[in-house]
Amino acid sequence: MTMLRTVIPFCLVIVLFNLRLDLSRLIPEGETAPQSAVSPKNHSALSNDEYLKWLQEARRRSLNLSSTEEPIRIMYRAMNGLGHQLTRLSAAYHFAMLYQIPRVWPTHNPYCGGNSTIFTIYDYLIGEGQLMVDIPFFGDKNLYRNPNLFPRPNITLDHQDQQRVIHFSNEVQGYGHARGKLWPIEYLKKGNALGKEVTDYQLYHQLMLLFEHKHKARIQKVLEATRFNEHTVFGLHIRAGNGETGDFARKGRGMNDLDGWVERVVLLLCDYEQKHSHYFTKKPLMVYVGTDTGSVMQKLRAASNKTCEIPFVSSDQAFVEEGKSVTWNLGYDDLDKCLKGWEDMFLDMYLFTRCNSVMAGTYSSFTQSAPLSFIMHKAKRQQLQQQEEGDEQHPHYFCDVGVDGNRMDCASTLIEWLNQTTSMTWGVLNATKQRMKHEIMFPGLEGGGAIAQAFGRAGIKMD
């Protein structure tokens, strides 16, 4: 194991030395932050509105860049469900940061809109344009321009007038799953795995900000209907399967006794609320539910009404017929219906990012993408506030609910969660823990050769 811990970063740095590109040419002229908005050292002073305005303008310009302005482009073709897509997109985004490629263009299999375009879904969700990797006004937290992260490559292109396109389809070469206790934790701690935790949040924050702007009316309707901001909100994700077969069933991800699980998880939350009532005096506990099975809401509310009456809420969305399965490749003959389905999924994910804590009913890339990243970011920020001024709000946790719904194991740092050394466990301590598979992608042991091949296919030579 000691050997692995030293080899991982070494492989990646070796590849970086082998790349020779005039990186300054990748930033189109004029693509900098407005100096009046924020100083380079004070990124926190930038409001979401100012950041959004810059993003929109930068994305608009990204639609029509010449090969001189953009000699290398990354096209990421997303596959499978939303969580699966975003965990892989985060790898492509991190790849772009490592090799100082300032933008990533997310595309999708043409499930909505036939074969006419591969941009349909993401254009609908977040608007047209690429995702920005180089955020100039992030100051010291802009890893793209941080000279201390690791030695930067210096690559040259033989034909400067020809654009190179690096294509990723589903998986990103050189990246793999974190493997819990088998993953070298010392490597993950050192610079947060070459900044992966930082770039994940940067990507997901950008996505949620763009989605919020484009679907503001619907989001506001949910917030007002649930009185979201008046509560301490836990997000609960229940991926029951709703009759899904195939890969979902083979991995044993469903719930054999959904009714029993629901009753036990409600009792778990009731007990937690009672024992931690001081956190919920000003803002009472409420649970926002994202699920693939429509009947789950009725079951949760019925169980809660019999006990402590915690409100369980969700957004107004259409569920498929009970037992008919929810799957990413469900065929639609109606474009609007297809896009609405993706919007519903993204809305749940967006609202999870606004929750105080998130509870994963079973392991899922859906909660391990943006929701996990946001919770860990909030927890880190809360810890700093506690040190400086004290903070009596409920801690921010990412919790994995046990197999039977009667325990939850909660982490407040990414390292805790990856290593399954949680900071808080609640419920029946000898109950079975959740079967875990980490979906977060990190630069892997064999990254060097795979990354060289990705550049080679794009016609970029490496010494």
N, C-alpha and C positions, 0 to 999 in steps of 0.2 A: 504493500500500500504506500510506503514511503516513496518508492520509485515513481508511482503514478502521480503523486502530489507535486513532484518536481518537473515531470515531463509535460504536463498539460500546458502551462503557460509557455514553456520553452518552444513547443511545436508552433504555437501561434506567432510568437515573436520572430521565429526563423522565417516564416512565410512573409511577414511584414517587411523584412529586410530585402526579400527577393523581388518586391514590387517597385517599379520605377515609373512614377507619373508626376507630372507637374500639377500638383493638387490645386494650386491657386486658380487654374483655368476652369475648375469645376463650378465655381460660384459665378453666376451671371452678374454682369455689371449692374450695380444698383441694388442688389439683393442684400440689404443690411437693414437693421432695425432703425426706426426713427430715433434720432438722438434725444429728442424732446421727451420721448416716452419713458426711458429708463437709462440709467448709466450702466456700463458693462459690468460693474461690480455689484449692482443692486437689482438683480433680476426679480426679487420678490416685490419690488415696487410696481411692477407691471401688472395692471388689472387684466382680468379675463377678457374684458371688452377690447382693450388695446391689443392683447395677444391675438384675439380672434380677428381683428381688423388686419393685422399684419399677415396672419395665416391666409386669409382670404385673398389678399393681394398677391402673396407669394405663390399660392396655388393657381391663381388666374394666369400669372406669368409662366407657370410651369407647363401650360398647355401648348405653348408654341415656341419652344426653345430650339435654337439652331444647334448643329453638331459642334460648333465652336463654343457655344454657351454650355452645352451638355454633352461632352465627348463620351461619357459613360452613363448609361441609364440602367436602373434595376427595374425589371418587370416581375412582380410577384403574382403568380396565378394561384388563387386560393381554392381549396378543395374542402369537401365535407362540411360539418356543422360550424356554427359561428365561433364557438370556443376553440375548436381545432384550427380554424382559419387564423384566428388572432394570435394564438400561441406560436404559430409558424411565421406569421407576418412579423411578430416581434423579433424573431431570429433574423429575418431579412433586414429589418430596421437596424438591428445591432450590427449586422454584417456591414451595412452601409456606413455606420458610424466608424467601425474599425478601419475601413479602407477609404474613408473620407469621400464618399459619394453622397452628395447633399440631399438627395430625394429618393423616394421609393414610390412606385406606381402600383397600387393594388388592383388586380383584376379578378375575375371570377369565371368559372364555368358558366356558360350561358343558360342557366336554368330559368331565368326570367328574361323573356324577350327573344327566345329562339336563338338562332345563330347570328343575329344581326350585330351584336356587340358583346364584348366581354366586360364592359365597364358598367353595365346596367345597374347591378345591385349596389355597388359602392357609390356610383353617381347619385342614386336615389337616397342612400343612407346618409352620406356626408357631403354630397356635392362633387362637382367635377374638379379634377386636378390631382397632383401628386401629394404625398405626405412629406412634410419637411423634416429633415434629419438635422441640418445645420440651423440652429436657432441662435442667431448672433448675440442677442441681448441676454442670454442665460449666464453670461459671465463665467465664473469659475465652475459652474455646474454644466456648462456646455462641453461635454466630453469630446465632441467633434473637433474642437479647437484647443483641447487641453494637451500641451506638449509633454506633460508628465505622466500620461496614462501608460504609454509605451512608445518605443521608437516608431516614428511614422514612416510609411513607405515613400519611395521616390521613384515613380514610374514614368516612362515616356512612351508615347504612342507614335508608331511609324507614320501613320497617315492622319494628320490632325483634322482633316476635313470629313472624316468618316466616323459616325457615331457607333459606339459599341453598346450592345444591349446584353446585359446579363439576365438570363431567364431562370427563375426558380418556379417550379411547379410542385405545390404542396410542401415537400420537405426542402430545407435549405442545407446545401452541402456544408459539411464541417460542424453541424450542430446536432445535438442529441438530447434525450430526456435526462433530467436529473434523476438519480436513482436512490433517493433517501439515504440511508446509512452507508450504502456502498459508494456514494459519491464523495470525492475528497473534499470535506468541508473546509479544510484549510485553504484550498484553492478558491472556493466560493467566498470565503471571508476576505481574501486578499483582493482588494479593489473591487469587491462585489462582482467577481467573475468578469474582469475587464469591463466593468461598468454596466453589465447586463441589467441589474436591478434598476439602475437609473434610467437607462434607455427604454426599458419596459414602461415605466411610469410616464416618461415623456411621450411615447407613442400613444398610450391609452388615454392620457389627458387630452392630447390633440384630437383623437377620435371622438371622445365624449363631448368635447367643446363644439366640434363641428356638427355632431348629431343633435346636440341641444339647440343649436342655432337653427338648424333646418326643420326641426320638429317641435319647436317651442310651444306651439298652441296645445298639442296633445300632451306634452309633458306637464304643462301648467295645469291642465284639466285633472290629471291624476294627482298632482301634488295638492290641489285644492280639495278634491273629492275625499282624499284620505287624511287631510290635515297633517300631511307628512312632516312639515317643519315644526309641528307642535309636539312631536313625540321623539323618544329615543327609539330608533328603528333598527331592528335586526332583519337582515335579509335571509330568507330560507329558500334554498333551491332544492326542489324535489323532482328528480329525474326518475320517475317511476317506470317509464318505458311505454305505458299505454298500449301494450300488445306488441311492442317492437321485437323483431327477431334479428337474425343475422349476427353481425359483430357484437351488438349490444347484448344479445342473449348469450353468445358464446363466452363473453367475459364475465357473465354472472352479475351484471350491473343492475338488474331489476330488484324489486322488493317482493318477496314471497308472501308477506303478510302486511299489505299496505294499511288495512284498517287498524291492526294492532300497533304498527309502527307509528301511525298518526296519533293514536291515543297516548302512547308512551312519550312521544316528543312533546306533546302539549303539556303533560304532567312534568316533564323535565324543565320546560320553560316556566311553568307556574312556580315550581320549587325555586328555580333560580331567581325569578322576580321577587318572591317573598323574602329570600335570604339576602338579597341585595337591594332592598327597597329604597335605601338612601340615594341610589343612583336615579331612581325613577320618580322622585317627588315632584320636581318641576316639569319634567317631560316624561310622561308615563310610557311604558314599553308598548310598542306596536310591532307586528311582524309583517313585513312585505314578502309575499310568496311569488316565486317564479316556478312554474311547473309545466310539464308536458301533458298533464292529465287533468281535465276539467273538474272531475268529481272530487279532487283533492281539497279544493277550497271549501266545499260543503262539509266534508269530513272534519277538517280542521276547526271550522267555526262551530260545528255541533259539539265537538270534544271540548272546545274552550268554553262554550256556554254552560256546560255541565260543571265546570271547575272554576277557574280564576278569571274568566272572561277577558283574556288578553285579545285585543282586536287583531284579526288576521285579514289583510287586505291584498288586493292585486289590481293590476290595470284592467281596463275593459278590453278584452280581446276574444277572438273566436278560437275555440279549441276544436280539434278534429273529433270525430265521433269516438265514443269510448271503445277502447280495444282496437282501434284502427291504426295505431302507431303514428308517431311523429318522427320524421327522418329528413335529413338535409336534402336528399335527392327526390323528395316527393314531387311527382309531376303535376303541373298546373296547366290548364288550358286558358287561363285568364291572367294576363300580365299584372293587373292591379292586385288581384288576390295573392299572387306570388310575392310581389313586393311588400304587400301588407304583412305577410307572414314573416318576412325577414325584419321588417320594422318592429313587429311585436317582440321578436327575440332580442333585438338590439335595445328596445325600450326597457325590458326586464334587466338587461345587463347594465344599462345606464343607471337605473334606479338602485341596483345593488351597489354601484360605486358611491351613491349618496348615503348609504346606510352607515350606521355606527359600527356594526359588526355584521359578518356574513357567516351563515351556517350552511355547509354543504351536506345535504342529505346522503348523497353517495359521491364518490369521486367523479369529477367531470371537468373537462377542459373549459367549460362554460364559466365556472366559478374560479378556476385557476388562471384565467387570463386577466382581464381588467379588474374584476372585483378583488382578487387577491392583491394585485399590485396597489390598488387604491387604499385598501385597508392597511397594508404595511407602511405605506407612505403616511397615512394619518397617524398610525401608532408612533412612528418615529417622530413626527412633528409634535404629538401630544407629550411624549417623553421629554422633549426639549422644553416645552411650555411648563411642565411640572417642575423641572429643575429651576426655571427662572422665576415663576410666579405662582406655582401651585395650580392644580387643575382637579376639580371635583367631578368632572364628567365621567361617564362610564368608559372604561378602557376600550380601545379598538381591537377586536379579535377576529381572526379567521378560524372558524371552528369546523372540525370534521365530526359529524354525528355518527355515533356507533351503529353497528349493523341492526340492532333491535330498537334503536331510537331512544335508548334510556341512558346514554352518556354522550358528552361532547368533549373533545380535546381541542383546546384553543391555543393559538400561537399569536404572538405580537411582533415577531421578527421573521424574516424569510428563512434565516438559518435555523431557527427553532422548528419551523414548519417542515423544511426539507429534511432535517435530521430527526423529526418526530420526537423532539424533546420539548413538549409544549409547556407554556407558562401557567396554564390553568386547565384542570380537568374537573368536570362537574357531572354528577349523576352516580350511577352504579359503577363503582370503580373496577369491579371484576367482570363487568359486561364486555362483550366482544367489541374491539375497536373496529373502525371502518377499514375495509380492504382498500389499500392505498396504491395509487399509481400517480406519480408526479408527471404532469404534462408540460411543465416549463422547459424550454429549450435553452441549452447552454453550449458555448463552444466546446467541442469534444476532443478526445484524445487523438483521433485521427484526422483532425481538421485540416492539416497542411495540404495533403495530397488532394483532398476533395475540393478545397478552395482553389487550388491551382487549376484543377480541371474546369471549375466554373468560369474562371477568367479565360482559360484557353478556348472554351467553346464560344466565348464572345469575341475571339480574335485578339485578345490582349496577351502579349508575350510576357513570360516571366523567366528570369535568368535562373 
